[in-house]
Amino acid sequence: MSMLHYTRRDFLKAIGSGAITFGMPASLFAGQKNRPNVIFIAVDDLRPQLGCYGHKQMISPNIDRLASDGVTFLRSYCQVPVCGASRASLLTGVRPTKDRFLSYDTWAEKDLPGALSVAEHFRNNGYHTISNGKIFHHRADCRDSWSEDAWHPKGNWRNYMLDKNRKLNRQKPKMAGPAYESADVPDNAYFDGRVADKGISDLRRLKDEDKPFFLALGFLKPHLPFNAPKKYWDMYEPHEIDLADNPFRPKGAPDAALHNWGELRAYHGIPPKGPLPEELARKLVHGYYACVSYTDAQIGRVLDELDRLELRDNTAVILWGDHGWNLGEHGLWCKHCNFETSLHSPLIVTAPGIEGGRKSNALTEYLDIYPSLCELCDLPLPGHLQGRSFVPLLKAPNLSWKKAVFSRYFRGDSVKTDQYRYTEWRRKDGEIYARMLYDHNVDLVENVNISELPRSEELVNKLSNMLQGLRE
């Protein structure tokens, strides 16, 4: 235990927290199958635009089925609207700061040396832990989290199937290829079908292990490019695809709040500047929908196998998207901003003994996932955690809960209360150079920034003070 103790002391020093509570040695838990298993499902770029969130145009029957078995958190928020940083924060249970967890390329173990991830904590406490697909942004990050080497399908993650697209990539090496693809291929021709295959294979062998398991499944879609088998595109009529109702800059929004959606513009066929033509915008939304339905089908296959193996009654299942995604709202695409569309992200949890089909309006944030899983599985809480277990909400979804949740993106700090979202951007010397405030009671889609109205001054000061702890 000496090396474990040493790395955890480094970790605590890095985040400036107090003593940590360690789990008991794994050998003491060998053979204890009474603890719940965990299936930990991450979906890249997933908006809460699902049937269980009230969006009837999206075809997501399997995620909706999961929601019918558990609790859907209607107001859950990521810490950072970019994949690498969001995952590092969630998996370590630690908030981002101005110097930590900033970009898509984040390594948790580099930004937070000695980090004790949720998976490593479960492993230390007797769980067999497996990573399939995209969990950490970098597969080699926090290697001690896993009982087996982290697994990912072989090949380029953009995973084009059509020859013309591969030829295009060779002709324009700096271009990412088309932003969407609809190949008439089986599900496991694309990566996420293979992630589901691997997860199903793992379940079959884990069933007979003498210890509980923590099986992480990271699905890439609906991340760009919007590549999915043709049958999922065919689920939707193109002319019925809705475009954003507010494809315009919010009134009074500062320049700091907006961006040029460079992630999408890197793909072939996307104009280098300006808005998208309506036909192209509709095609991209269609592709996003197809990818969600494709991933939904893969999740369904895993859940079906869980039922077939009779493991459901002793398995907690958690599904989360690493952040939201813009589909033309405010003239934006991708994430990388402090609007509701980038920060609001889905969270669905089922667990043994939890009544299904319920929804919670309580404010929750992704920092809460780590301590919640620990409580569900009766593991000690590491002392470094900065979230709050939402297990009480699984039992009573309408409890009075957090007054606010917090997010940030580079120099923009954001607080979401029951009624408002407030964001401010500060220079290195601490001076505020931009801010925005939206009243979600009357403007949930954030079309009118009211931060500069005289009547908002007192409220802005109050919300700004709530952000004080994020300015480290």
N, C-alpha and C positions, 0 to 999 in steps of 0.2 A: 504493500500500500504506500510505500514511501514516495515513489515516483508519482503516483496518483495524487497524493497530498501536495507534492511540490507543484505540479502543474495547476492544481486548483488554487493554490495560494497566488500563483502568477495571475490566474484569471481574476480572482477577487481584487487584486491590486489594480488590474487593468480597468475594472469598472467601478472601483472605489466603494464596494459594498462590504457588508459584514461577514460573519462566519457562515460557512456552508454546512448543510446537513447531508452527510453521505448516506447512500444506501448500504445495506449490509452486503457482505461478500456474496457473489453469485452462487457459490457452492451451497450456501445455507438455504437457497430457494430451489435447488434442483429437485425436480419431481413435483413441485407445487403447481398443479394445473388448475387450481381453483381461482387463481387470479385471471381477470379477463384478458383475452387476446386483444390486440389493437390492429385495425387496418386503417392506415393513415394515407388518405388520398389527396394529392395535390394536383390541381388543374391550372395550367398556365394561362394567364390573361382572361380568366373567366369572370364575366359580368354577372351580377345577380339577376340576369334576364332569363329566368327559367320558369317553368310552369308553377313550381312550388312557391315562387315569388310573385305570382299573379300575372305573368306574361304569357298569354295563351298562344301567341304566334310561335314561340320557341317549342320545338319538339324534344322534350327531355324526360321521357317516361321513367327511366331508371333512376335518375337523380330524384325525381318526384316520388318514386316508390321509397327511396331511402328516407326522404323527408317524412313520408307517411308513417315510418317506423320510429321516428325520433323527433328532435326539436330543430326547427329552422330559425336561425337568428336573422331577423329582418334588418337589423342595424348593426352589422359587424363591419369593422374597418381595419385595413392593413396599416402598418406603420410607415411604409415607404412604397410609393407607386412605381417600383421597378423591381424586376425579378430577383436578382442576386441579393440586393440589400434586404428586400422583404423577407426572403427565405432565411437569411442569416439572422435577422432579428427574431423571427418566429421560432426558429429551431434552437436558438440559444436562450430565448426568453428575456432578451435585453433590448432596450430602446436604442434607436439610432441617435447619433449626435452629429455635430458639425464635422467631426473627424472620424466617424465610424458608421459603416453601413450606408454608403452613399450611392453606389452605382450598380448597374446590371452585372458588372464584373467582380463584385464583392466576393472575397474569401473570408468566411467567418473566422477561421483560425489565424488569419493574418491581421484582421482588424481587432480581434479579441483573443490574444494568445492564451492558450489553456482553456478555451471555451468548453464547457460541459453541455453538449447538446442534449435535447430531450431523448434522442435515440440512444446515446451513450449512457445516459442515466438509467434508461430501461435495461440496457445490456448489463450494466453494473449490478442491477437488481434482479438478475436471473432470467431475463428475456432473451430469446433468439431474435436478433434484429437484422432485417434485410432491406436494402434499398434497390428498387427497380425503377428505371427511368430517371426523370429529373426531380430530385429532392433538393439537395444543395445545388446551387448553380453550377459548381464545379464538382464533378464526381469524386475527385481526390480530396475534397475538403473534409476535414474532421473524420479521418479514416477510422479512428477508434470508435466511431458511432455504430459500426456494423460488425456483426458476427461473421459475415462473408463479404468479399469484395463487392463494392457497389457495382451494379450491373446497368448497362445501357445498350440499346440495340446498336449494332455496328453500322457505320456509314455516316454520311453527312446528315446533320440533324434537320436540314431543310427537306430532305427526303423526297426529292422529285422522282416521279415514276416515268414521265413521258420523255422520249428521246429528244424531242425538239427543245425541251427545257434544258437538258444537259448540254446540248450543242450550244444553246444560247449562253450558258454559263462559260463555256470554253471561249466563245467569241468575245464576251465582255466580262473579263475576269473580275473587274471592280464592281460589277452589277450583281445583285443577289439573285437574279432570275425573276420569273413572274411572281406576282403577289398571291396567286391562287392557282389551283390545279384540280381537275376532276377526272381522275383516271378510273377506268372501269376495271377495278382489281379487287381481290379479296381484302377483308379488313386488315389482315396481318401483312399485307404488302407495305403498308405504312407503319411507322414506328409504334403508334399507340396500340395497334392490334397485337404487336409483339410484346409490349409491356403487359397487356392483359394475359397473353399466353403464359408469360413467365410467372405472373402472379398466381394464375390458376395452378400451374405446375408446383409452385412453392406451397400453396395451400395443401395440396395432396400429400406432400411429404411432411409438412409441419404438423398435420393432424395427429400423427403418431409420435411426435416428439414428447419428451418427458418434462418439457418446460413451456411456458406460454410464449407467444410470438408477438413481435411488433413488425408488421409487414407494411413498408412504405411503397406506394405506387405513385409515380410522378408522370402524369399525362401531359404531352406537349401541346396538343391542340386544345383551344383555338389560337395558339400563338401563330404569328406569321411564319411562313406563307400559309395561306388558307388552303392546304392540300388535304383532301379527304376523298375516299372512294365515291364514285359517281352516284351510287344509290342514295347517299345522304344528301347530295345536292338535289336529287330528284324528289325528295320529300317536300320541297318548297316550290311554289309557283313564283317565278321571278316578279311578276307584276303585282303580287300581293306583299312583297317585302316592303316594310315601312322604312323610310328614311327619317333622320333626326328631325324633330319638330323645331329645334332651335339651332340651325346651322350658322349661327352668327355670334360675333363677339358680345359677351355680356355688357350691358350698359354700364359704363364706368369702370370696367375691368382694367387693371394696370397691365403694361407690357410684360411684367415679370410673370404674370399668370399664364401666359400663352407660349406656344412653341411652334416650330415649323414641321412637327412630326417627321423628323429625319429618319426614324426607323422604317416607316412605310416608304418614304421617298427613295430609299436605297434600292427598292425593287424595280425591275424592268417594267416599263409601261406606265409608271406613276409620274406625273408632271413634276419637275424640279421645284416649282413654286406655284402659289395660287391654289384655289379650291379645286376639287375633283369634279369632272363632268358628272352629271346625275346618273348616267348609265353605268359609269365605272363605280361610282359610290354604291349603287344598288348591287352591282356584282360583288363588291367586297363585303357588304352586309350579308348577302346571300352566302358567300363563302364562310363567313364567321358562323352563321347559323348552321351550315352543313358540318363544320368542324365540331361545334358543340354537340350536335346530334350523334356524330361519329364517336366522340369520346364518351358520351352518355351510353352508347351501346356497349362500349368496352367495360365501363363500370358495371353495367348490367350483367355482363358475362361473369365478372368476378363475384358479384353478389349472388348470382345463381349457383355458382360453385360453392360458395360459403354455405348456402342453404342445403345443397345436395350432400355436403359433408357433415351436416348437422352441427355446424360450428357457430351458427348465428347467436344462439342463446347465451354463449359465453364470450362474445366478441363485441368490443366497442368499435364503431366505424365513425371516422371523422372525415368530412370532405370540406376542402377549402380551396379557393382560388387565390393565387398569390397577390393579386390586386385587381382593380377594375380595368376597363378599357374603353376608349372613346370611339364611337362609330359616327362621327360627324358632328356631335354636339359641340356647340361653340366654335364650329369650324375646325375642330381638332380630331385627330386620329391617334391611335396608340395610347400610351399612358403618360408618365412623366409630367404630371401637373397636380395641383392641389384642389381640383374640383371634385365634387361628389362622384362623378363618373369614373374617376381614377382610383379613389380611395375606398369607396363602398364595394365590398366584395363578399361573396357568399360563404356561409358557414353552416354546416348541417352536422348534427351529432346524434348517433344512436348508441345506446349502451344497455347492458343487462339491467332489468328492473325499471327502465325509463319508459313512461307512457308515450306512445307515438302520435304523430299527426298534430303536434302542437307548434305554435309559433311564439317567439319572444320578441318584443319590441325593445328590450333592454339594450342600452349601448354596450357593445363589447368590442374588443380589439384583439389583434392576433397575438399580442403578448400573453393573453389569457389562456391560450391553448395549452402551453407547456404545463402550468400548474393544474389545469383542469384534468389533463390526462393522468397526471400523478395522483390526483385525488380519486379519480375513477378506478384506478388500479391499485390503490392503497400503498403508494410509494411515498417515501419522505420527500418533502419539498426542499430542493436546493435553496440555500439562502440568497443566491444572487438574483432570483427571479423578480421581475419588475411588473408582472401582471397579476391578475386576481382570478382565482378559479371560478368558473361559471357553473360548476356542478349544482349549486342551489337553484339556478335558473332551469336546469334540466328537470328538476322536480316541481318547481313553481315558476313558470315562465314569466309571470307578471309581477314578480317581486320588484320593489324599488331598488335600483341598482346604481351604477356609476353615473355621476353627474356630467362626466365628459370623457372623451377619448381623444388621443393625440396622434398626429401624423406629421411627417416632414418630407420635403424634397429639396435637397441641397440647402439653400439659404431661406427657404420658405417653411415656416412653422405653422401648423394648422391645429385648431381645436374644434371639436364637434360637440355641442351640447344638445339637449333635447330639442331646442328650437333653432339654434344658430350654427353656422360654420363661419369661423373667423380665421383668416390667414394673414400673416405679415412676413415681409422680407426685410432682413437687416444686413447692413454692411458689416465688414469686419470690426469696425469701431463701435458697433451696436446701434447705429442710427437706423431707424426705420425708413426705407425708401419706397415701399409700396405695401398696400394692404387691401383686403377685400372682406366684406361681410355680407352674408346672405341669411335672410329670414326663411327658414325651411317650413314654417307654418303657412306661408303664402307664396313661397318661391323655391320649392324643392329642387327645381331644375336649374336654379342659380342664373337667372337672366338679368338681375339688377343688383349691382354692387351698391350697398347702402352705407359703406364705411365712412364716407365723407359727408354724410348728411349731418347737420347740427344736432338733430335729435339722437344720433347714434354715438355721440362723443362719450358719454358715461359708460355705455355698454362696451364700446371699443376698449376703453381703459381697463374695464373689468376683465374682459377676455384676454387682453394683452398680458395682464398680470398672471393669468392662468398658464400662460406659455413660458413663464420665467424659468421653470425647471428644464425646459428643452434647449436653453441657450448655452449649454455647457460646451 
